[in-house]
């Protein structure tokens, strides 16, 4: 008897949870995705957590490499 009730309760909860997944507003779920990966990493680099300084350092290296690549591209286009 208890097994039947628990299986019915589990089935009801599953149906309700699946129904709730589809009823959400799509714009509300996309609102959290407005930040770029770069912006998220910049925020992480300011947090007092282990490895945050490493994220900031990686962003700095990435910036320097992008500037260097741009300089190389401008030299190649000057011919």
Secondary structure, DSSP 8 states (H G I E B T S, - for coil): -HHHHHHHHHHHHHHHHHHHHHTS-HHHHHHGGGS-HHHHHHHHHTSSSTTHHHHHHHHHHHHHHHHHHHHHHHHHHT-
